[in-house]
Amino acid sequence: MPELPEVETTCRGIAPHIEGKQVAKVIIRQQQLRWPISPEISTVLPSLTINTVTRRAKYLLINTDEGTLIIHLGMSGSLRVINADIAAEKHEHIDIIFNDNNCLRYKDPRRFGCLLWTSAPINEHKLIHHLGPEPLSKAFNIDDFYPKTRSKKAPIKSLIMDGQAVVGVGNIYANEALFQAGIHPKRAANNISKKRMEVLILAIKTILAKAIEQGGTTLKDFVNSEGKPGYFQQTLNVYGRAKQSCTTCNTGIKQTVIGQRSTFYCPRCQH
């Protein structure tokens, strides 16, 4: 699944090509994604100008004067900006075509993504209003986060993947941040000191910022807006490395399941 760095990479990749552009028409080849595509995308979006392209959690927000197009890439979605005359391939379900004949093309083999429209303030939308702070923002800090953990007996990995606690820390980056912070993923959140929690917050910020800088994790289903894979997977320390040697102490990496998600850790470095 494209995680926050992949979505941010996509956001930064497409924004310069569509901001300030007027939509000429929309072509929908597949109406049914995770939810049915909002009809306003065909009826309202054409003729509107794209003001900005932003991200909230793993949602891309394409903002106009009349409303906001909400895009989630699901498990396997991707966006590219291409010439509208290029024939659509299999699984390329939606084209948003602009007056300059450039096209924002959405591809999603598994169809778990979504394209929804809202004319209400975006922070009031049911998918957005409950979300926690952005991990790279000042709002995600020890003074606000630590008190919220005192009553949480759940594993710390589950908590940092809870979008109401902090958004966008997906499975890969949760594993990597916990390794960098030296915290065992099964440790109860309320059993972690303030000092160690501060180290974890810094690790989350560092890991995500590095991933964004390097273009997102190379996953088989993800390509960025130019069709090139990301590169962060080359530097993963624990994720996907079960039984391989720890990059710090040479102990074998262990694999377990927490919250139905594969979890990787070093039994010596993380406690």
PyRosetta script that sets phi, psi and omega in degrees:
from pyrosetta import init, pose_from_sequence

init()
pose = pose_from_sequence("MPELPEVETTCRGIAPHIEGKQVAKVIIRQQQLRWPISPEISTVLPSLTINTVTRRAKYLLINTDEGTLIIHLGMSGSLRVINADIAAEKHEHIDIIFNDNNCLRYKDPRRFGCLLWTSAPINEHKLIHHLGPEPLSKAFNIDDFYPKTRSKKAPIKSLIMDGQAVVGVGNIYANEALFQAGIHPKRAANNISKKRMEVLILAIKTILAKAIEQGGTTLKDFVNSEGKPGYFQQTLNVYGRAKQSCTTCNTGIKQTVIGQRSTFYCPRCQH")
pose.set_psi(1, 130.1)
pose.set_omega(1, 173.1)
pose.set_phi(2, -56.6)
pose.set_psi(2, 126.2)
pose.set_omega(2, -179.8)
pose.set_phi(3, -101.5)
pose.set_psi(3, -176.1)
pose.set_omega(3, -173.0)
pose.set_phi(4, -50.7)
pose.set_psi(4, -47.2)
pose.set_omega(4, -179.8)
pose.set_phi(5, -61.1)
pose.set_psi(5, -36.7)
pose.set_omega(5, 177.2)
pose.set_phi(6, -65.9)
pose.set_psi(6, -41.0)
pose.set_omega(6, 179.6)
pose.set_phi(7, -68.0)
pose.set_psi(7, -41.3)
pose.set_omega(7, 177.4)
pose.set_phi(8, -64.3)
pose.set_psi(8, -40.1)
pose.set_omega(8, 176.7)
pose.set_phi(9, -60.2)
pose.set_psi(9, -43.8)
pose.set_omega(9, 177.7)
pose.set_phi(10, -63.1)
pose.set_psi(10, -44.5)
pose.set_omega(10, 179.0)
pose.set_phi(11, -56.3)
pose.set_psi(11, -50.1)
pose.set_omega(11, -179.4)
pose.set_phi(12, -67.4)
pose.set_psi(12, -29.3)
pose.set_omega(12, -179.0)
pose.set_phi(13, -73.2)
pose.set_psi(13, -39.9)
pose.set_omega(13, -174.9)
pose.set_phi(14, -89.5)
pose.set_psi(14, -25.7)
pose.set_omega(14, -173.1)
pose.set_phi(15, -54.1)
pose.set_psi(15, -49.0)
pose.set_omega(15, -177.2)
pose.set_phi(16, -63.1)
pose.set_psi(16, -20.4)
pose.set_omega(16, -175.3)
pose.set_phi(17, -93.1)
pose.set_psi(17, -16.2)
pose.set_omega(17, -176.7)
pose.set_phi(18, -124.8)
pose.set_psi(18, -17.5)
pose.set_omega(18, 177.4)
pose.set_phi(19, -64.7)
pose.set_psi(19, 133.4)
pose.set_omega(19, -178.2)
pose.set_phi(20, 83.5)
pose.set_psi(20, -1.7)
pose.set_omega(20, -178.6)
pose.set_phi(21, -95.3)
pose.set_psi(21, 148.3)
pose.set_omega(21, 178.2)
pose.set_phi(22, -95.5)
pose.set_psi(22, 135.8)
pose.set_omega(22, 178.6)
pose.set_phi(23, -77.6)
pose.set_psi(23, 128.3)
pose.set_omega(23, 178.3)
pose.set_phi(24, -91.4)
pose.set_psi(24, -45.7)
pose.set_omega(24, 178.6)
pose.set_phi(25, -162.3)
pose.set_psi(25, 165.3)
pose.set_omega(25, 178.5)
pose.set_phi(26, -126.8)
pose.set_psi(26, 132.7)
pose.set_omega(26, 176.5)
pose.set_phi(27, -113.9)
pose.set_psi(27, 123.5)
pose.set_omega(27, 178.7)
pose.set_phi(28, -115.6)
pose.set_psi(28, 115.9)
pose.set_omega(28, -179.7)
pose.set_phi(29, -95.9)
pose.set_psi(29, -21.3)
pose.set_omega(29, 179.6)
pose.set_phi(30, -139.1)
pose.set_psi(30, 114.0)
pose.set_omega(30, -175.2)
pose.set_phi(31, -79.5)
pose.set_psi(31, -29.0)
pose.set_omega(31, -171.4)
pose.set_phi(32, -102.1)
pose.set_psi(32, 106.9)
pose.set_omega(32, 170.4)
pose.set_phi(33, -106.5)
pose.set_psi(33, -138.9)
pose.set_omega(33, 176.5)
pose.set_phi(34, -58.4)
pose.set_psi(34, -43.0)
pose.set_omega(34, 170.1)
pose.set_phi(35, -126.1)
pose.set_psi(35, 160.1)
pose.set_omega(35, 175.6)
pose.set_phi(36, -57.7)
pose.set_psi(36, 139.8)
pose.set_omega(36, 179.0)
pose.set_phi(37, -63.6)
pose.set_psi(37, 134.6)
pose.set_omega(37, -179.6)
pose.set_phi(38, -58.8)
pose.set_psi(38, 130.6)
pose.set_omega(38, -178.8)
pose.set_phi(39, -62.5)
pose.set_psi(39, -26.0)
pose.set_omega(39, -180.0)
pose.set_phi(40, -60.6)
pose.set_psi(40, -22.7)
pose.set_omega(40, -179.5)
pose.set_phi(41, -63.9)
pose.set_psi(41, -30.7)
pose.set_omega(41, 176.7)
pose.set_phi(42, -90.5)
pose.set_psi(42, -32.0)
pose.set_omega(42, -171.6)
pose.set_phi(43, -97.3)
pose.set_psi(43, -31.0)
pose.set_omega(43, -174.9)
pose.set_phi(44, -105.3)
pose.set_psi(44, -41.6)
pose.set_omega(44, -174.5)
pose.set_phi(45, -61.6)
pose.set_psi(45, -41.3)
pose.set_omega(45, 177.0)
pose.set_phi(46, -57.4)
pose.set_psi(46, 134.3)
pose.set_omega(46, -177.6)
pose.set_phi(47, 90.1)
pose.set_psi(47, -12.7)
pose.set_omega(47, 179.0)
pose.set_phi(48, -83.8)
pose.set_psi(48, 155.5)
pose.set_omega(48, 178.1)
pose.set_phi(49, -103.3)
pose.set_psi(49, 137.0)
pose.set_omega(49, 178.0)
pose.set_phi(50, -77.7)
pose.set_psi(50, 119.0)
pose.set_omega(50, 178.8)
pose.set_phi(51, -82.3)
pose.set_psi(51, -55.6)
pose.set_omega(51, -178.4)
pose.set_phi(52, -144.9)
pose.set_psi(52, 158.7)
pose.set_omega(52, 170.1)
pose.set_phi(53, -120.7)
pose.set_psi(53, 120.0)
pose.set_omega(53, -177.2)
pose.set_phi(54, -131.1)
pose.set_psi(54, 177.1)
pose.set_omega(54, 179.1)
pose.set_phi(55, -131.5)
pose.set_psi(55, 140.3)
pose.set_omega(55, 170.3)
pose.set_phi(56, -132.6)
pose.set_psi(56, 116.4)
pose.set_omega(56, -172.5)
pose.set_phi(57, 55.6)
pose.set_psi(57, -125.5)
pose.set_omega(57, 179.5)
pose.set_phi(58, -101.2)
pose.set_psi(58, 16.0)
pose.set_omega(58, 178.4)
pose.set_phi(59, -98.5)
pose.set_psi(59, 133.3)
pose.set_omega(59, 169.4)
pose.set_phi(60, -89.9)
pose.set_psi(60, 134.3)
pose.set_omega(60, -177.7)
pose.set_phi(61, -118.5)
pose.set_psi(61, 114.3)
pose.set_omega(61, 177.5)
pose.set_phi(62, -102.7)
pose.set_psi(62, 109.4)
pose.set_omega(62, -166.4)
pose.set_phi(63, -100.4)
pose.set_psi(63, 133.2)
pose.set_omega(63, 175.7)
pose.set_phi(64, -129.7)
pose.set_psi(64, 175.7)
pose.set_omega(64, 178.0)
pose.set_phi(65, -68.2)
pose.set_psi(65, -23.9)
pose.set_omega(65, -174.9)
pose.set_phi(66, -99.0)
pose.set_psi(66, -12.3)
pose.set_omega(66, -178.5)
pose.set_phi(67, 163.9)
pose.set_psi(67, -170.6)
pose.set_omega(67, -174.8)
pose.set_phi(68, -129.7)
pose.set_psi(68, 132.4)
pose.set_omega(68, 172.0)
pose.set_phi(69, -89.8)
pose.set_psi(69, 121.7)
pose.set_omega(69, 179.7)
pose.set_phi(70, -101.4)
pose.set_psi(70, 122.9)
pose.set_omega(70, 179.9)
pose.set_phi(71, -121.3)
pose.set_psi(71, 129.1)
pose.set_omega(71, 170.6)
pose.set_phi(72, -119.3)
pose.set_psi(72, 135.3)
pose.set_omega(72, -174.7)
pose.set_phi(73, -83.0)
pose.set_psi(73, -4.8)
pose.set_omega(73, 176.5)
pose.set_phi(74, 61.4)
pose.set_psi(74, -140.3)
pose.set_omega(74, -178.8)
pose.set_phi(75, -86.1)
pose.set_psi(75, -30.6)
pose.set_omega(75, -169.5)
pose.set_phi(76, -142.7)
pose.set_psi(76, 16.9)
pose.set_omega(76, -175.6)
pose.set_phi(77, -78.3)
pose.set_psi(77, 154.8)
pose.set_omega(77, 174.9)
pose.set_phi(78, -152.4)
pose.set_psi(78, 157.9)
pose.set_omega(78, 178.6)
pose.set_phi(79, -125.8)
pose.set_psi(79, 140.9)
pose.set_omega(79, 174.3)
pose.set_phi(80, -136.3)
pose.set_psi(80, 149.1)
pose.set_omega(80, 171.4)
pose.set_phi(81, -103.3)
pose.set_psi(81, 116.2)
pose.set_omega(81, -175.5)
pose.set_phi(82, -138.2)
pose.set_psi(82, 173.6)
pose.set_omega(82, 173.8)
pose.set_phi(83, -70.9)
pose.set_psi(83, 135.2)
pose.set_omega(83, -175.4)
pose.set_phi(84, -65.2)
pose.set_psi(84, -18.9)
pose.set_omega(84, -179.0)
pose.set_phi(85, -78.0)
pose.set_psi(85, -11.6)
pose.set_omega(85, 179.0)
pose.set_phi(86, -72.1)
pose.set_psi(86, 127.1)
pose.set_omega(86, -176.5)
pose.set_phi(87, -62.6)
pose.set_psi(87, 140.3)
pose.set_omega(87, 179.1)
pose.set_phi(88, -71.9)
pose.set_psi(88, 142.2)
pose.set_omega(88, 177.1)
pose.set_phi(89, -98.2)
pose.set_psi(89, 177.2)
pose.set_omega(89, 178.0)
pose.set_phi(90, -58.2)
pose.set_psi(90, 139.6)
pose.set_omega(90, 178.0)
pose.set_phi(91, 74.2)
pose.set_psi(91, 4.1)
pose.set_omega(91, 175.1)
pose.set_phi(92, -91.1)
pose.set_psi(92, 99.0)
pose.set_omega(92, -163.2)
pose.set_phi(93, -92.3)
pose.set_psi(93, -29.4)
pose.set_omega(93, -173.5)
pose.set_phi(94, -136.4)
pose.set_psi(94, 136.8)
pose.set_omega(94, 170.9)
pose.set_phi(95, -119.1)
pose.set_psi(95, 127.6)
pose.set_omega(95, 168.1)
pose.set_phi(96, -107.7)
pose.set_psi(96, 109.2)
pose.set_omega(96, -171.8)
pose.set_phi(97, -102.7)
pose.set_psi(97, 135.2)
pose.set_omega(97, -176.4)
pose.set_phi(98, -104.8)
pose.set_psi(98, 168.5)
pose.set_omega(98, -176.1)
pose.set_phi(99, -62.2)
pose.set_psi(99, -22.6)
pose.set_omega(99, 178.8)
pose.set_phi(100, -89.2)
pose.set_psi(100, 9.1)
pose.set_omega(100, 179.1)
pose.set_phi(101, 72.2)
pose.set_psi(101, 9.6)
pose.set_omega(101, 167.2)
pose.set_phi(102, -77.0)
pose.set_psi(102, 155.8)
pose.set_omega(102, -173.9)
pose.set_phi(103, -137.5)
pose.set_psi(103, 130.8)
pose.set_omega(103, 170.2)
pose.set_phi(104, -92.4)
pose.set_psi(104, 110.2)
pose.set_omega(104, -172.7)
pose.set_phi(105, -108.5)
pose.set_psi(105, 128.9)
pose.set_omega(105, -178.6)
pose.set_phi(106, -104.5)
pose.set_psi(106, 125.1)
pose.set_omega(106, 178.3)
pose.set_phi(107, -118.7)
pose.set_psi(107, 136.7)
pose.set_omega(107, -177.8)
pose.set_phi(108, -157.3)
pose.set_psi(108, 89.6)
pose.set_omega(108, -177.8)
pose.set_phi(109, -57.5)
pose.set_psi(109, -38.1)
pose.set_omega(109, -175.7)
pose.set_phi(110, -90.8)
pose.set_psi(110, -13.1)
pose.set_omega(110, 176.9)
pose.set_phi(111, 59.7)
pose.set_psi(111, 37.8)
pose.set_omega(111, 175.5)
pose.set_phi(112, -98.1)
pose.set_psi(112, -0.3)
pose.set_omega(112, 178.8)
pose.set_phi(113, -82.9)
pose.set_psi(113, -171.9)
pose.set_omega(113, 177.9)
pose.set_phi(114, -153.3)
pose.set_psi(114, 151.8)
pose.set_omega(114, 169.0)
pose.set_phi(115, -130.5)
pose.set_psi(115, 109.4)
pose.set_omega(115, -177.1)
pose.set_phi(116, -124.5)
pose.set_psi(116, 152.9)
pose.set_omega(116, -179.0)
pose.set_phi(117, -118.4)
pose.set_psi(117, 139.8)
pose.set_omega(117, 171.7)
pose.set_phi(118, -138.8)
pose.set_psi(118, 137.4)
pose.set_omega(118, 174.8)
pose.set_phi(119, -99.7)
pose.set_psi(119, -5.8)
pose.set_omega(119, 177.3)
pose.set_phi(120, -82.9)
pose.set_psi(120, 165.2)
pose.set_omega(120, 174.0)
pose.set_phi(121, -53.9)
pose.set_psi(121, 133.8)
pose.set_omega(121, -171.1)
pose.set_phi(122, -60.3)
pose.set_psi(122, -33.9)
pose.set_omega(122, -178.4)
pose.set_phi(123, -70.1)
pose.set_psi(123, -9.1)
pose.set_omega(123, 177.2)
pose.set_phi(124, -93.8)
pose.set_psi(124, -7.4)
pose.set_omega(124, -177.1)
pose.set_phi(125, -68.3)
pose.set_psi(125, 145.7)
pose.set_omega(125, -174.7)
pose.set_phi(126, -62.5)
pose.set_psi(126, -24.6)
pose.set_omega(126, 178.1)
pose.set_phi(127, -84.0)
pose.set_psi(127, -13.3)
pose.set_omega(127, -171.0)
pose.set_phi(128, -113.6)
pose.set_psi(128, -36.8)
pose.set_omega(128, -164.7)
pose.set_phi(129, -62.9)
pose.set_psi(129, -27.5)
pose.set_omega(129, -175.4)
pose.set_phi(130, -91.2)
pose.set_psi(130, -2.1)
pose.set_omega(130, -171.2)
pose.set_phi(131, -70.3)
pose.set_psi(131, 145.8)
pose.set_omega(131, 177.7)
pose.set_phi(132, -77.8)
pose.set_psi(132, -172.1)
pose.set_omega(132, -177.3)
pose.set_phi(133, -69.7)
pose.set_psi(133, 154.2)
pose.set_omega(133, 172.8)
pose.set_phi(134, -69.1)
pose.set_psi(134, 134.6)
pose.set_omega(134, -174.9)
pose.set_phi(135, -66.4)
pose.set_psi(135, -25.4)
pose.set_omega(135, -179.2)
pose.set_phi(136, -94.4)
pose.set_psi(136, 4.1)
pose.set_omega(136, -179.6)
pose.set_phi(137, -95.1)
pose.set_psi(137, 165.8)
pose.set_omega(137, 177.4)
pose.set_phi(138, -67.3)
pose.set_psi(138, -19.7)
pose.set_omega(138, -179.7)
pose.set_phi(139, -68.0)
pose.set_psi(139, -21.8)
pose.set_omega(139, 176.0)
pose.set_phi(140, -93.7)
pose.set_psi(140, 94.5)
pose.set_omega(140, -174.9)
pose.set_phi(141, -142.5)
pose.set_psi(141, 164.5)
pose.set_omega(141, -173.8)
pose.set_phi(142, -64.3)
pose.set_psi(142, -37.0)
pose.set_omega(142, -176.3)
pose.set_phi(143, -66.5)
pose.set_psi(143, -33.5)
pose.set_omega(143, 178.7)
pose.set_phi(144, -88.0)
pose.set_psi(144, -37.8)
pose.set_omega(144, -172.5)
pose.set_phi(145, -79.5)
pose.set_psi(145, -42.6)
pose.set_omega(145, -173.3)
pose.set_phi(146, -59.1)
pose.set_psi(146, -46.0)
pose.set_omega(146, 179.3)
pose.set_phi(147, -58.9)
pose.set_psi(147, -30.4)
pose.set_omega(147, -179.6)
pose.set_phi(148, -71.1)
pose.set_psi(148, -17.7)
pose.set_omega(148, -177.6)
pose.set_phi(149, -89.0)
pose.set_psi(149, -12.4)
pose.set_omega(149, -170.8)
pose.set_phi(150, -66.3)
pose.set_psi(150, -25.5)
pose.set_omega(150, -179.6)
pose.set_phi(151, -104.0)
pose.set_psi(151, 7.1)
pose.set_omega(151, -174.8)
pose.set_phi(152, -98.1)
pose.set_psi(152, 111.7)
pose.set_omega(152, 177.8)
pose.set_phi(153, -91.5)
pose.set_psi(153, -4.7)
pose.set_omega(153, -179.6)
pose.set_phi(154, -67.2)
pose.set_psi(154, 156.2)
pose.set_omega(154, 175.4)
pose.set_phi(155, -56.1)
pose.set_psi(155, 142.7)
pose.set_omega(155, -177.5)
pose.set_phi(156, -59.6)
pose.set_psi(156, -33.8)
pose.set_omega(156, 178.5)
pose.set_phi(157, -61.7)
pose.set_psi(157, -41.4)
pose.set_omega(157, 178.5)
pose.set_phi(158, -63.6)
pose.set_psi(158, -38.6)
pose.set_omega(158, -177.5)
pose.set_phi(159, -67.0)
pose.set_psi(159, -45.9)
pose.set_omega(159, -177.2)
pose.set_phi(160, -73.1)
pose.set_psi(160, -11.4)
pose.set_omega(160, 173.9)
pose.set_phi(161, -96.3)
pose.set_psi(161, 0.9)
pose.set_omega(161, 178.1)
pose.set_phi(162, -83.7)
pose.set_psi(162, 115.1)
pose.set_omega(162, -175.6)
pose.set_phi(163, -64.2)
pose.set_psi(163, -14.7)
pose.set_omega(163, 175.5)
pose.set_phi(164, -82.9)
pose.set_psi(164, -19.8)
pose.set_omega(164, 177.5)
pose.set_phi(165, -87.3)
pose.set_psi(165, -46.2)
pose.set_omega(165, 176.2)
pose.set_phi(166, -161.9)
pose.set_psi(166, 138.4)
pose.set_omega(166, -173.5)
pose.set_phi(167, -89.4)
pose.set_psi(167, 152.1)
pose.set_omega(167, 163.9)
pose.set_phi(168, 79.2)
pose.set_psi(168, 4.9)
pose.set_omega(168, 177.3)
pose.set_phi(169, -89.3)
pose.set_psi(169, 85.8)
pose.set_omega(169, -177.6)
pose.set_phi(170, -75.0)
pose.set_psi(170, -177.8)
pose.set_omega(170, -170.2)
pose.set_phi(171, -60.4)
pose.set_psi(171, -46.5)
pose.set_omega(171, -178.0)
pose.set_phi(172, -59.5)
pose.set_psi(172, -48.8)
pose.set_omega(172, -173.3)
pose.set_phi(173, -76.7)
pose.set_psi(173, -25.7)
pose.set_omega(173, 173.2)
pose.set_phi(174, -65.4)
pose.set_psi(174, -45.2)
pose.set_omega(174, 176.3)
pose.set_phi(175, -57.9)
pose.set_psi(175, -46.7)
pose.set_omega(175, -175.7)
pose.set_phi(176, -69.1)
pose.set_psi(176, -40.0)
pose.set_omega(176, -180.0)
pose.set_phi(177, -66.8)
pose.set_psi(177, -40.7)
pose.set_omega(177, 178.8)
pose.set_phi(178, -65.0)
pose.set_psi(178, -36.7)
pose.set_omega(178, 175.8)
pose.set_phi(179, -64.4)
pose.set_psi(179, -46.2)
pose.set_omega(179, -179.2)
pose.set_phi(180, -62.0)
pose.set_psi(180, -34.3)
pose.set_omega(180, -179.4)
pose.set_phi(181, -84.6)
pose.set_psi(181, -9.4)
pose.set_omega(181, 179.8)
pose.set_phi(182, 72.7)
pose.set_psi(182, 28.0)
pose.set_omega(182, -177.1)
pose.set_phi(183, -110.9)
pose.set_psi(183, 130.2)
pose.set_omega(183, 178.3)
pose.set_phi(184, -67.0)
pose.set_psi(184, 133.3)
pose.set_omega(184, -175.0)
pose.set_phi(185, -64.6)
pose.set_psi(185, -21.6)
pose.set_omega(185, -179.9)
pose.set_phi(186, -89.9)
pose.set_psi(186, -5.4)
pose.set_omega(186, -179.2)
pose.set_phi(187, -62.2)
pose.set_psi(187, 134.4)
pose.set_omega(187, 179.3)
pose.set_phi(188, -61.9)
pose.set_psi(188, 137.1)
pose.set_omega(188, -176.7)
pose.set_phi(189, -58.5)
pose.set_psi(189, -37.7)
pose.set_omega(189, -177.8)
pose.set_phi(190, -80.1)
pose.set_psi(190, 4.2)
pose.set_omega(190, 178.2)
pose.set_phi(191, -109.8)
pose.set_psi(191, 21.5)
pose.set_omega(191, 179.2)
pose.set_phi(192, -116.4)
pose.set_psi(192, 129.7)
pose.set_omega(192, -176.5)
pose.set_phi(193, -67.9)
pose.set_psi(193, 160.8)
pose.set_omega(193, 179.0)
pose.set_phi(194, -61.1)
pose.set_psi(194, -39.1)
pose.set_omega(194, -179.2)
pose.set_phi(195, -64.2)
pose.set_psi(195, -43.6)
pose.set_omega(195, -179.6)
pose.set_phi(196, -71.2)
pose.set_psi(196, -33.7)
pose.set_omega(196, 177.5)
pose.set_phi(197, -65.7)
pose.set_psi(197, -36.2)
pose.set_omega(197, 177.6)
pose.set_phi(198, -64.7)
pose.set_psi(198, -38.1)
pose.set_omega(198, 176.0)
pose.set_phi(199, -63.2)
pose.set_psi(199, -39.5)
pose.set_omega(199, 179.3)
pose.set_phi(200, -65.6)
pose.set_psi(200, -43.6)
pose.set_omega(200, 178.2)
pose.set_phi(201, -58.1)
pose.set_psi(201, -44.5)
pose.set_omega(201, 178.5)
pose.set_phi(202, -63.3)
pose.set_psi(202, -39.6)
pose.set_omega(202, 179.5)
pose.set_phi(203, -63.9)
pose.set_psi(203, -42.1)
pose.set_omega(203, 178.0)
pose.set_phi(204, -59.8)
pose.set_psi(204, -47.4)
pose.set_omega(204, 179.8)
pose.set_phi(205, -61.9)
pose.set_psi(205, -43.0)
pose.set_omega(205, -177.5)
pose.set_phi(206, -66.8)
pose.set_psi(206, -46.1)
pose.set_omega(206, -178.5)
pose.set_phi(207, -62.6)
pose.set_psi(207, -46.2)
pose.set_omega(207, -178.7)
pose.set_phi(208, -67.0)
pose.set_psi(208, -42.2)
pose.set_omega(208, 179.8)
pose.set_phi(209, -63.1)
pose.set_psi(209, -39.7)
pose.set_omega(209, 179.0)
pose.set_phi(210, -65.8)
pose.set_psi(210, -41.3)
pose.set_omega(210, 179.6)
pose.set_phi(211, -63.7)
pose.set_psi(211, -42.0)
pose.set_omega(211, 178.0)
pose.set_phi(212, -62.6)
pose.set_psi(212, -44.0)
pose.set_omega(212, -179.7)
pose.set_phi(213, -60.3)
pose.set_psi(213, -36.8)
pose.set_omega(213, -176.7)
pose.set_phi(214, -90.6)
pose.set_psi(214, 0.0)
pose.set_omega(214, 171.4)
pose.set_phi(215, 98.1)
pose.set_psi(215, 15.4)
pose.set_omega(215, 178.9)
pose.set_phi(216, 89.2)
pose.set_psi(216, 161.7)
pose.set_omega(216, -179.3)
pose.set_phi(217, -74.5)
pose.set_psi(217, 140.6)
pose.set_omega(217, 176.8)
pose.set_phi(218, -78.1)
pose.set_psi(218, 101.1)
pose.set_omega(218, 174.3)
pose.set_phi(219, -113.9)
pose.set_psi(219, 150.8)
pose.set_omega(219, -173.6)
pose.set_phi(220, -61.4)
pose.set_psi(220, -26.0)
pose.set_omega(220, -176.8)
pose.set_phi(221, -95.5)
pose.set_psi(221, -2.6)
pose.set_omega(221, -173.1)
pose.set_phi(222, -113.2)
pose.set_psi(222, 131.3)
pose.set_omega(222, 165.5)
pose.set_phi(223, -132.7)
pose.set_psi(223, 151.7)
pose.set_omega(223, -179.2)
pose.set_phi(224, -82.5)
pose.set_psi(224, -173.7)
pose.set_omega(224, -170.9)
pose.set_phi(225, -66.9)
pose.set_psi(225, -15.2)
pose.set_omega(225, 176.9)
pose.set_phi(226, -99.9)
pose.set_psi(226, 4.5)
pose.set_omega(226, 178.9)
pose.set_phi(227, 82.8)
pose.set_psi(227, 12.3)
pose.set_omega(227, -179.3)
pose.set_phi(228, -105.9)
pose.set_psi(228, 141.3)
pose.set_omega(228, 178.7)
pose.set_phi(229, -73.0)
pose.set_psi(229, 159.4)
pose.set_omega(229, 173.5)
pose.set_phi(230, -76.9)
pose.set_psi(230, -179.7)
pose.set_omega(230, -172.0)
pose.set_phi(231, -130.2)
pose.set_psi(231, -0.5)
pose.set_omega(231, -172.0)
pose.set_phi(232, -67.2)
pose.set_psi(232, -25.2)
pose.set_omega(232, -176.6)
pose.set_phi(233, -60.3)
pose.set_psi(233, -26.4)
pose.set_omega(233, -179.8)
pose.set_phi(234, -62.3)
pose.set_psi(234, -20.7)
pose.set_omega(234, -175.5)
pose.set_phi(235, -113.7)
pose.set_psi(235, 16.0)
pose.set_omega(235, 178.5)
pose.set_phi(236, -68.3)
pose.set_psi(236, 136.7)
pose.set_omega(236, -178.1)
pose.set_phi(237, -93.4)
pose.set_psi(237, -36.0)
pose.set_omega(237, -177.4)
pose.set_phi(238, -127.5)
pose.set_psi(238, -37.4)
pose.set_omega(238, -173.6)
pose.set_phi(239, -59.3)
pose.set_psi(239, 127.4)
pose.set_omega(239, 178.2)
pose.set_phi(240, 73.2)
pose.set_psi(240, 12.3)
pose.set_omega(240, -175.0)
pose.set_phi(241, -114.8)
pose.set_psi(241, 32.5)
pose.set_omega(241, 179.9)
pose.set_phi(242, -55.1)
pose.set_psi(242, 133.6)
pose.set_omega(242, 178.1)
pose.set_phi(243, 74.8)
pose.set_psi(243, -7.8)
pose.set_omega(243, 174.5)
pose.set_phi(244, -81.2)
pose.set_psi(244, 163.4)
pose.set_omega(244, -176.1)
pose.set_phi(245, -75.1)
pose.set_psi(245, 137.7)
pose.set_omega(245, 173.9)
pose.set_phi(246, -58.6)
pose.set_psi(246, 138.0)
pose.set_omega(246, -178.9)
pose.set_phi(247, -70.8)
pose.set_psi(247, -12.3)
pose.set_omega(247, 179.8)
pose.set_phi(248, -102.6)
pose.set_psi(248, -45.6)
pose.set_omega(248, -171.0)
pose.set_phi(249, -123.5)
pose.set_psi(249, -1.8)
pose.set_omega(249, 179.1)
pose.set_phi(250, 72.8)
pose.set_psi(250, 2.5)
pose.set_omega(250, 173.4)
pose.set_phi(251, -67.3)
pose.set_psi(251, 148.9)
pose.set_omega(251, 179.5)
pose.set_phi(252, -68.2)
pose.set_psi(252, 133.9)
pose.set_omega(252, 178.0)
pose.set_phi(253, -70.6)
pose.set_psi(253, 133.6)
pose.set_omega(253, 179.2)
pose.set_phi(254, -96.7)
pose.set_psi(254, 153.5)
pose.set_omega(254, 176.1)
pose.set_phi(255, -126.6)
pose.set_psi(255, 136.6)
pose.set_omega(255, 176.3)
pose.set_phi(256, -144.7)
pose.set_psi(256, -173.3)
pose.set_omega(256, 178.6)
pose.set_phi(257, -125.7)
pose.set_psi(257, 127.7)
pose.set_omega(257, 175.7)
pose.set_phi(258, -129.4)
pose.set_psi(258, 123.3)
pose.set_omega(258, -178.8)
pose.set_phi(259, 58.0)
pose.set_psi(259, 37.3)
pose.set_omega(259, 178.6)
pose.set_phi(260, 67.2)
pose.set_psi(260, 16.6)
pose.set_omega(260, 179.1)
pose.set_phi(261, -119.4)
pose.set_psi(261, 138.4)
pose.set_omega(261, 177.1)
pose.set_phi(262, -61.3)
pose.set_psi(262, 134.2)
pose.set_omega(262, -174.8)
pose.set_phi(263, -130.9)
pose.set_psi(263, 134.1)
pose.set_omega(263, -176.3)
pose.set_phi(264, -124.5)
pose.set_psi(264, 139.4)
pose.set_omega(264, -177.8)
pose.set_phi(265, -159.7)
pose.set_psi(265, 161.5)
pose.set_omega(265, 174.1)
pose.set_phi(266, -98.1)
pose.set_psi(266, 120.0)
pose.set_omega(266, -177.0)
pose.set_phi(267, -68.8)
pose.set_psi(267, -14.7)
pose.set_omega(267, 179.6)
pose.set_phi(268, -94.6)
pose.set_psi(268, -43.1)
pose.set_omega(268, -175.5)
pose.set_phi(269, -81.0)
pose.set_psi(269, -23.9)
pose.set_omega(269, -175.5)
pose.set_phi(270, -113.2)
pose.set_psi(270, 128.2)
pose.set_omega(270, -177.3)
pose.set_phi(271, -149.4)
pose.dump_pdb("model.pdb")
